[in-house]
Amino acid sequence: MKIFITGLPLEVGEDELTAVFGDFGQVKSLRIIKDRETNQSRGFGFVEMPNDDEAKEAIKRMNGGDYNGNRIKVAEAQDKPNTGGNAGGGFKRNNNRERSY
């Protein structure tokens, strides 16, 4: 199960957060999202835990809790809506046809 965490203190690192979630079970992957230019944490991230029961327990116990002075929100991550990638605007051009304006 993929978990979304927000409200993380900016100084929290991935190793520390992996250890915290590790208290609930195996952590398959963890990523704190960082600013591209400054490489500083943006205060949110994702954790993936292979065991759904352990992930749900982590969500239940950590959501709304205090983490180094910040109130964090922890929830099951929602899949990004598929917008079709190239949806909206533009037109399809068929290179085999003559152009007429």
N, CA and C of each residue as an Amber inpcrd file, in Angstrom:
protein
   303
   0.8520000  -1.1750000   0.0000000   0.0000000   0.0000000   0.0000000
   0.8920000   1.2300000   0.0000000   0.5140000   2.2250000  -0.7800000
   1.2570000   3.4690000  -0.8440000   0.5880000   4.4810000   0.0910000
   1.4120000   5.1440000   0.9050000   0.9350000   6.0790000   1.9180000
   1.4520000   7.4720000   1.5970000   0.5960000   8.4700000   1.7630000
   0.9450000   9.8760000   1.5570000   1.0850000  10.5420000   2.9210000
   2.1750000  11.2770000   3.1150000   2.4190000  11.9810000   4.3810000
   2.6250000  13.4510000   4.0710000   1.9690000  14.3140000   4.8120000
   2.1610000  15.7500000   4.6440000   2.3300000  16.3890000   6.0170000
   2.9340000  17.5680000   6.0330000   3.1870000  18.2670000   7.2870000
   4.5180000  17.8900000   7.9100000   5.3770000  17.2530000   7.1470000
   6.6740000  16.8290000   7.6800000   7.5630000  18.0360000   7.9770000
   8.2660000  17.9990000   9.1100000   9.2580000  19.0430000   9.3630000
  10.3270000  18.9820000   8.2620000  10.8160000  20.1260000   7.8370000
  11.7460000  20.1840000   6.7220000  13.0660000  19.4740000   6.9980000
  13.4350000  19.3420000   8.2760000  14.7190000  18.7200000   8.6110000
  14.6580000  17.1940000   8.6820000  13.4800000  16.6020000   8.5680000
  13.3520000  15.1500000   8.6520000  13.8910000  14.5150000   7.3740000
  14.7560000  13.5140000   7.5340000  15.3390000  12.8230000   6.3920000
  14.6810000  11.4820000   6.1340000  15.0070000  10.9120000   4.9900000
  14.4030000   9.6420000   4.5830000  14.7930000   8.4890000   5.5060000
  16.0340000   8.4660000   5.9780000  16.4550000   7.3870000   6.8800000
  15.6500000   7.4080000   8.1800000  15.4690000   8.5970000   8.7320000
  14.7030000   8.7340000   9.9770000  13.2560000   8.3010000   9.7730000
  12.6560000   8.7560000   8.6840000  11.2520000   8.4310000   8.4230000
  11.0780000   6.9410000   8.1280000  12.0510000   6.3380000   7.4570000
  12.0080000   4.8970000   7.2070000  12.0190000   4.1330000   8.5230000
  12.8270000   4.5930000   9.4720000  12.8840000   3.9410000  10.7850000
  11.5540000   4.0750000  11.5180000  10.9180000   5.2310000  11.4260000
   9.6270000   5.4520000  12.0970000   8.5720000   4.5120000  11.5280000
   8.4610000   4.4320000  10.2130000   7.4770000   3.5390000   9.6030000
   7.8730000   2.0810000   9.7810000   9.1600000   1.8270000   9.9150000
   9.6470000   0.4740000  10.1570000   9.1530000  -0.0960000  11.4720000
   8.7680000   0.7720000  12.4000000   8.1890000   0.3050000  13.6650000
   6.8560000  -0.4150000  13.4400000   6.2180000  -0.1600000  12.3110000
   4.9180000  -0.7670000  12.0100000   5.0370000  -1.9730000  11.0860000
   6.1820000  -2.1070000  10.4160000   6.3770000  -3.2300000   9.4920000
   7.4070000  -2.8850000   8.4420000   7.5040000  -3.7420000   7.4420000
   8.4870000  -3.5690000   6.3850000   8.1580000  -2.3670000   5.5140000
   9.1760000  -1.5640000   5.2260000   9.0410000  -0.4250000   4.3210000
   9.6920000  -0.8200000   3.0000000   8.8980000  -0.8610000   1.9460000
   9.4150000  -1.2330000   0.6260000  10.1690000  -0.0670000  -0.0100000
   9.5950000   1.1370000   0.1080000  10.2380000   2.3390000  -0.4280000
   9.7190000   3.5630000   0.3090000  10.5210000   4.6200000   0.2690000
  10.1350000   5.8720000   0.9090000  10.7820000   7.0030000   0.1390000
  10.0350000   8.0630000  -0.0640000  10.5730000   9.2170000  -0.7890000
   9.9930000  10.4980000  -0.2220000  10.8730000  11.3860000   0.2040000
  10.4640000  12.7270000   0.6020000  10.6370000  13.6140000  -0.6230000
   9.6030000  14.3420000  -0.9730000   9.6360000  15.1840000  -2.1710000
  10.4350000  16.4460000  -1.8550000  11.3580000  16.7800000  -2.7700000
  12.2510000  17.9220000  -2.5610000  12.1200000  18.9250000  -3.6910000
  12.3990000  20.1700000  -3.3630000  12.4150000  21.2440000  -4.3420000
  13.5390000  20.9940000  -5.3450000  13.2700000  21.1500000  -6.6100000
  14.2690000  20.8790000  -7.6450000  15.4660000  21.8200000  -7.5680000
  15.2150000  23.0600000  -7.2390000  16.2940000  24.0490000  -7.2400000
  17.1140000  24.0300000  -5.9580000  16.4550000  23.9280000  -4.8050000
  17.1630000  24.0240000  -3.5230000  17.4720000  22.6670000  -2.9100000
  16.8280000  21.6250000  -3.3980000  16.9600000  20.2640000  -2.8470000
  16.4810000  20.1760000  -1.3970000  15.6870000  21.1530000  -0.9590000
  15.1250000  21.1380000   0.3980000  13.7750000  20.4300000   0.3610000
  13.4710000  19.7360000   1.4580000  12.1980000  19.0410000   1.5830000
  11.0450000  20.0050000   1.3550000   9.9930000  19.5040000   0.7100000
   8.7800000  20.2980000   0.5180000   7.7340000  19.9570000   1.5800000
   8.1160000  19.0840000   2.5330000   7.2340000  18.7980000   3.6590000
   6.2370000  17.6800000   3.4340000   6.4090000  16.9310000   2.3470000
   5.5280000  15.7880000   2.1290000   6.2860000  14.6790000   1.4200000
   5.6960000  13.4820000   1.4600000   6.3590000  12.3570000   0.8290000
   5.4610000  11.1400000   0.7410000   6.0620000  10.0430000   0.3110000
   5.3380000   8.7960000   0.1060000   6.1060000   7.6340000   0.7110000
   5.3650000   6.7040000   1.2940000   5.9350000   5.4790000   1.8400000
   5.1610000   4.3330000   1.2080000   5.8720000   3.2900000   0.8350000
   5.1990000   2.0970000   0.3200000   5.5120000   0.9380000   1.2520000
   4.4380000   0.2940000   1.7410000   4.5650000  -0.8570000   2.6280000
   3.8560000  -2.0370000   1.9720000   4.5350000  -3.1910000   1.8460000
   3.9320000  -4.3330000   1.1520000   2.7630000  -4.9780000   1.8910000
   2.7060000  -4.8460000   3.2160000   1.6370000  -5.4590000   4.0000000
   0.5620000  -4.4020000   4.2940000  -0.6290000  -4.5730000   3.7200000
  -1.7070000  -3.5910000   3.8770000  -2.1260000  -3.4030000   5.3320000
  -2.1550000  -4.4850000   6.1180000  -2.5600000  -4.3600000   7.5240000
  -1.5720000  -3.4950000   8.3050000  -0.2880000  -3.6910000   8.0450000
   0.7350000  -2.8780000   8.7140000   0.6400000  -1.4190000   8.2580000
   0.3940000  -1.2090000   6.9730000   0.2550000   0.1490000   6.4480000
  -0.9530000   0.8490000   7.0720000  -2.0670000   0.1470000   7.1740000
  -3.2790000   0.7350000   7.7800000  -3.0530000   1.0690000   9.2480000
  -2.3100000   0.2320000   9.9480000  -1.9950000   0.5070000  11.3510000
  -1.1090000   1.7450000  11.4650000  -0.1440000   1.8880000  10.5750000
   0.7150000   3.0750000  10.5680000  -0.1110000   4.3290000  10.3200000
  -1.0260000   4.2640000   9.3670000  -1.8930000   5.4070000   9.0650000
  -2.7260000   5.7620000  10.2900000  -3.3610000   4.7510000  10.8710000
  -4.2400000   4.9570000  12.0310000  -3.4890000   5.5890000  13.2030000
  -2.2950000   5.1020000  13.4770000  -1.5530000   5.5570000  14.6460000
  -0.8280000   6.8890000  14.4260000  -0.4610000   7.1810000  13.1790000
   0.3390000   8.3820000  12.9330000  -0.4690000   9.5870000  12.4600000
  -1.6030000   9.3710000  11.8260000  -2.3850000  10.4850000  11.2840000
  -2.8300000  11.4410000  12.3930000  -2.5300000  12.7150000  12.1900000
  -2.9110000  13.7450000  13.1560000  -1.9510000  13.8640000  14.3210000
  -0.9080000  13.0650000  14.3040000   0.0500000  13.0780000  15.4060000
   1.0570000  14.2040000  15.3000000   1.8000000  14.3770000  16.3660000
   2.8500000  15.3880000  16.4280000   4.1710000  14.7340000  16.0130000
   4.8350000  15.3330000  15.0540000   6.1380000  14.8330000  14.6070000
   7.1120000  16.0040000  14.6530000   7.9740000  15.9870000  15.6700000
   8.9610000  17.0650000  15.8650000   8.3290000  18.4520000  15.8370000
   7.1660000  18.5710000  16.4450000   6.4970000  19.8630000  16.5370000
   5.5260000  20.1650000  15.4100000   5.4430000  19.3240000  14.4220000
   4.4960000  19.5130000  13.3170000   3.3740000  18.4910000  13.4180000
   2.1740000  18.9380000  13.1060000   1.0400000  18.0190000  13.0470000
   1.0350000  17.4060000  11.6470000   1.1870000  16.0920000  11.5770000
   1.2610000  15.4460000  10.2710000  -0.0600000  14.7890000   9.9060000
  -0.2700000  14.6740000   8.6120000  -1.4220000  13.9450000   8.0800000
  -0.8730000  12.7490000   7.3310000  -1.4440000  11.5950000   7.5980000
  -0.9980000  10.3530000   6.9820000  -2.2390000   9.6420000   6.4450000
  -2.2220000   9.3070000   5.1580000  -3.3900000   8.6790000   4.5240000
  -2.9370000   7.7840000   3.3820000  -3.8370000   6.9110000   2.9710000
  -3.5430000   6.0920000   1.8010000  -3.4260000   7.0160000   0.5980000
  -2.3730000   6.8390000  -0.1780000  -2.1650000   7.6730000  -1.3600000
  -3.2110000   7.3350000  -2.4120000  -3.6980000   8.3600000  -3.0680000
  -4.6640000   8.1830000  -4.1470000  -3.9200000   8.2050000  -5.4700000
  -4.3220000   7.3580000  -6.4000000  -3.7110000   7.3680000  -7.7210000
  -3.9860000   8.6840000  -8.4050000  -2.9910000   9.1570000  -9.1490000
  -3.1610000  10.3670000  -9.9320000  -4.2270000  10.1310000 -10.9880000
  -5.1390000  11.0840000 -11.1710000  -6.1230000  10.8870000 -12.2360000
  -5.4230000  10.8930000 -13.5920000  -5.8520000  10.0080000 -14.4650000
  -5.2630000   9.9340000 -15.7970000  -5.9800000  10.9220000 -16.6950000
  -5.2640000  11.9760000 -17.0900000  -5.8740000  13.0040000 -17.9280000
  -5.6410000  12.7290000 -19.3980000  -5.0210000  11.6110000 -19.7080000
  -4.7970000  11.2760000 -21.0970000  -3.5220000  11.8730000 -21.6540000
  -2.7340000  12.5000000 -20.8000000  -1.4440000  13.0270000 -21.2140000
  -1.5320000  14.2280000 -22.1130000  -1.9290000  14.0340000 -23.3550000
  -1.9450000  15.1140000 -24.3310000  -3.3360000  15.7120000 -24.4910000
  -4.1720000  15.5430000 -23.5020000  -5.5570000  15.9930000 -23.6120000
  -5.6410000  17.5100000 -23.6780000  -6.6150000  17.9770000 -24.3920000
  -6.8950000  19.3970000 -24.4490000  -5.9560000  20.1540000 -25.3710000
  -6.5120000  21.0940000 -26.0960000  -5.7130000  21.9730000 -26.9350000
  -5.0430000  21.2560000 -28.0760000  -4.6250000  22.0350000 -29.0310000
  -3.8840000  21.4770000 -30.1490000  -4.7560000  20.6840000 -31.1040000
  -4.1130000  20.0870000 -32.0630000  -4.8280000  19.2760000 -33.0360000
  -3.9060000  18.1700000 -33.5070000  -4.5060000  17.1360000 -34.0660000
  -3.7110000  16.0630000 -34.6420000  -3.3760000  16.4310000 -36.0720000
  -2.1340000  16.2570000 -36.4040000  -1.7260000  16.6070000 -37.7520000
  -1.3540000  15.3330000 -38.5040000  -1.9260000  15.1740000 -39.6300000
  -1.5990000  14.0300000 -40.4750000  -0.5920000  14.5100000 -41.5100000
   0.6330000  14.0510000 -41.3710000   1.7040000  14.5180000 -42.2530000
   1.5530000  14.0400000 -43.6920000   0.6560000  13.1210000 -43.9610000
   0.4850000  12.5990000 -45.3110000  -0.4660000  13.4440000 -46.1470000
  -1.1140000  14.4020000 -45.5600000  -2.0670000  15.2350000 -46.2780000
  -1.4340000  16.5620000 -46.6370000  -1.9590000  17.1540000 -47.6800000
  -1.5240000  18.5030000 -48.0240000  -2.1810000  19.4380000 -47.0360000
  -1.4650000  20.4680000 -46.7310000  -2.0220000  21.4680000 -45.8100000
  -2.8330000  22.4730000 -46.6080000  -3.9600000  22.8540000 -46.0620000
  -4.7200000  23.9390000 -46.6760000  -5.0950000  24.8900000 -45.5600000
  -4.9260000  26.1430000 -45.8640000  -5.1950000  27.1820000 -44.8520000
  -6.3300000  28.0500000 -45.2610000
